[in-house]
Amino acid sequence: MNVLPVGVDMSKATFQAAIWRSSAGQTLGEYGNRRPDFETFATRGHQIQQEEGYETVHLVVEPTGGYEQGLVAFAYDQGWRISLPNPRHVREWAKASGRRAKTDAQDTLLLAHFAAERQQPAQQPLPCEVRELDSLLKRRDALEAMPRQERNRPEAYQHHPHAHPGLAGSFERLITTLEEELRTVQDEIERHVQRHSPIAAHVGRLTQIPGIGPRTVPPLLVLLFRWHALTGGRRSAKRFIALTGLDPQPFQSGASVHKRTTISRLGDRAMRRRLSMAALGGLRGTNPFRDFYDRLVGRGKPKKVAPIAAARKLATWAWAVFASETDFDPARVAPAVSS
């Protein structure tokens, strides 16, 4: 497809855009991060597209803490192709291309060039109900952190020589309010899942996997939907594991340099932590997951390393269940019994 590559460097209040064509870049200027500015930007993009005969615009935006979501949603409405590449991949490509400068304008041109050279896959929009679930989960994560911070404050103020005695009550009242709000958001998450039958069906299937409980499933499901949207469901479980940063990263050079293999830690840190905790929980009781772990240890896998391999197995099973939309079948993952 003949597409116009457009790179966007996003910030909270503004974004800069550039295009790449005929082996050269051109900046399109700076725009505000608001819908009227999106319309101005789209008018410019459509103008170039029509004048030069491109079939559509391919917008490449680095994810920037959610600031890009408004523009991305608007671009989908324009019928544009959208890619949100991993920033690390862009930086590595830039270094390999000999680029060292680091300014907003340079980043914008870099993204446009990256789009033209690497032919990034178009990412499909997430279903509305999944985006709403994601927003609820982000709010829950933020609320969970706040009470922990407030509980730590009284200890710090104990050592303050002039702390007002009324502060203790202030801390307790705020903690109570935050905990009530956290329960409200958690209840809304549960209601949201039940209101949308496709999400509820996915949740029901994923919770059949040993170790994956009600707390892990919603954020895991959002990540699975994101990966499916990014790849059109065509990528393997191995690539999904890399998205979580649980993929093994061997270190070997020549015949004499051999360091211990570690995980890459390049993906979603929060999900990596959740899967690791789920793996520890799955080791309780008798189930296919515990059998898998015991086989790892029986083959000589160190007990400190085996839980990481077990977490990878959970991610593999989760992707298989999600992609196939079938129930988890313990018989399919159990080892064959030799006669």
N, C-alpha and C positions, 0 to 999 in steps of 0.2 A: 504494500500500500504506500502511495506517495503522500507522506505526512509532513507537516511543518513542525520541526522540533522546537519546543519552547521550554526554556529553563526558568524556574522561579526560585528565588532565595527569599524565604519567608521570615518575618519577625512579628512581634505582637501587634504593632500598629500599622506597618507598611510591608510591601513586598516589592522586589525588583524583578524585572523580566527581561529575557533576551532570547533571540532566535539564532539558529545555526543553519546556514544554507551555503552551498557552493564553497565548502571548505573555509568559511569565514563566519564570524559571529557579528551580531548587531544588537545593541541594547535597545530595549523598548521603553526604558524609563522606570520611574518609581510610582507606585500606586498605593492608596490607602487600603487597609484591610477591612473594607466595608462594601456592602452590596453595590452602591452607586459607583464605586471605583472598579468593582468587578465588571460592571457593564461597560465602563469606558475601556477597560483592558480588553474585553471580549470584542468590542467594536473594532479595535486596532487589529486583533488577531484575525477576525473574519475578513477584514479588508485585505490583509496580506495574503491570506488563504485564497481568496477569490482572484486577486490580481495576478497571482503567480501559479494558479492552477493546482493547488494542493487539495487532496481529497478531504482532509480534516486536520485538526491541530492535535499534536501529541504533547501534552503538558507533563513535564517531569518536575516534581516537587520533593525536596527532602522533608521528611516528617520533622516538625519542630514543636513538640510539646502540645500539639492540638491546635496551634494557631492557624494551621493550613486547612482545617476542616471546612470552614465556610467557603473558601475559594474552590476547594475540591468538589464540594456539593454543587456549587454554581456551575463548574466546568462540566460535570456530568449532565446537567440540564441543557448545556449547549451541544451535547453529543460528541464532545471531545474524548480522545483517548487519554487515560490518566495512568501515570506510573509514580510510585513512591519508593524509590530505591533505598537500600540500606546505605546510610551516610558513609560507613566504613568502606563499602565497595567503591563509592565515588572517589573517596580520598586515595585509595590504593590505585585506582585507575589514573588519577591525576598525577601521582608520584611517578608511575610507570611512563607517563607521557611527558615527564620533565617539567611539570607545572609546580611552582613553589609559592607564588604570590597568594595572599589571603586577604581579599577584600570582598565586600558584598557584590560589587560589580563583577569581579573576577569569578566569584562563586556562581553567579548567575550564568555567565558565559560558559563556565565549565559544565554546568548541568545541561545546557542546551547542546554543547558538543558531545557530552556523554550520551544524551538521548539519540543524537544522530549516529554515533559510532557503534553503540552497544545494542541498539534496537531493543530497548526494554519492553518486557511484556506488559500489556495493558491490564490494569487492575479493575475488576468489576466492583461496583458499589455494594456495600454490605446491605442486607435487608434492613429496613427501618427498625423493625423490632429488635434486631441484634445491636444496632447503634444505640437504641434506647437502653438496652440492657448494659451495654458497655458504659454508658454515662452513669447509670446507677452504681455499677461496680467501682468506678473511679471515686464516686462520692463516698461509698462505703470505706474504701481504702483510706481516704483522707480523714474520715471521722474516726477510724480505728487508731490513727496515729495521734490525734489530739488528746484523748484522755491519758494516754501514756505520758505525753509531755507535761500535762497538768499534774499528774501524780508525782512527777520528779521535782516539781517546784517547791513544795513544802520543805523538803530536805535541804534544798539550797538556801531557803530563807531562814532556816533554823540558825544558820551561822551569821545571819545579817544582824548587826548590833541594834539597828533601829527599825526593824520590821514591825509593822502595825499588827496588833493581835487579831484584827478583823480579817486579815488575809486568809487565814485557814478556812473560814466560812466561805470566802469567795471561791477558793479552789474547789471546795466540795460542791458548791452550787453549780459551778460550771461543769464539773465532771458529771454530775447527775443529768444536767441538760444534754450534754454531748452523748451520754449513754442512751438517753431516751430517743434522741434523734437517730442514733445508730440503729436502734431497734426498729424505728419507723422505716428507715431505708431498707433494712433487711427484710421486713415484712413486704415492702413494695417490690423488692426483687423476686420474692417467692410468688407474689400475685402476678407479676409480669410474666414469669415463666408459665404459670398455669393459664393465663389468658391467651397465650400463643401456642397452639397445639404443636407446630413443627419444633419449636424450641423445647417444649415439654417432652416430646418424643425423643429428641437427642439427649436431653438430660437423663431420661429414664434408661436409655441404652448405655450411656457413659458410666452411670453409677453402678452398673453390673460388673464393671472391671474392679477386681480386688484392689483396695487401697485408695481408689478415687471416690471421695465422699462428697457430700452436699456443698461444702465450702470450696472445694477445688473445681467442681464441674462448671459453674457459670463462667469464670474467667478462662478456663480451658476451652470451653465451647466458643467463646468470642475469638480466641486465638485460632482455633480450627477454622472458623468462618473466614477470618482474615486471610489465612493461608490459602484456603479454597478460592477466595476472590482474587488473590494475587496470581494464582497459578491456573485457574480454571479447573482445579481438581486433578491436574495432570502430573503433578509432582509426586515423588515417592515419600514413604514414611521417613526414609533416611534424610531427605532434605527438610522435612518438618522437624526432625530432631535437631538439625543444625540451627533452626529458627529459635530453639530454646537454649542453645549454647551447651547442650549436653553431648555434642558430638566429640569423639576422641580426637586429640591433636598430638600425633606422634612427633618426636623431635629426634632426627637422625641426620648425621652429616658424615659422609665417607664411611670408613670402616671402624673408626675409633670413637666417634662422638655419638653416644646414645644416652639420652636423658629419659626420665620416666614420662610415659604418656599421660597427659592430663586432658581435661575437657577444654573446649575453646573459650567458654564463658562469653561468647560474642552475641548471644541472643537475648531473649526476654528474661531478665534477671528474676523478676517476681515469679514468673511461671516456672523457672528452673528451681527456685526455692520451694514452690508448692509441690512440684512433682517429686522432689527429693523427700519432702515430708510425707507425701502420699506413699512413697516407696517404703519408708520406715513403718507406716501404719499397715501396709499390705503384708508385712512379714508376720503379723500376728495371726494365729490360727492356721488352719489347714486349707490351702487353696492353690490354684495353679501358679500364682505369683510366688508363694513361698517355695513351691517345688522348683521353680526356675532359679530362685536365689540359692537354694541348697545345691543345685547342680553346679552353679558357678563356683561356690566355695569348694565343692567336692573336686572340681577340676583344678584347684589351686589358686583361684582368684582371691586376693587378700580381702579380709572382711571390711577393711576401710574403703576398698574400691568397689566391691560387689554392689553396695546400694546405689552407686551412680549408674552402673550397668543395668540395675533393676529399674531405675527411674527412666532410662532410655526405653526399656521394654514397655513400661506403662505408656510412654508417648507413642510407641509403635502401635500398641493395641488401640489407643484412643483414636489415632488417625484411621486405622482400619475400620473401626466401628462407625466413625463419623462418615467416612467416604463411601462406605458400602450401605449405610443406613440399615444395618442388620444388628441383631442382638449379639452380645459377647457370648461366644461359645467356648466353654472351658475344654471341651473335647478336641477342638481344633488346635489348641495351643499346648495340650498335654503331650509329653514325649511318647513315641511309639514304644510299646512293650515288646521286647525281643523274646522269642520263644526258645 
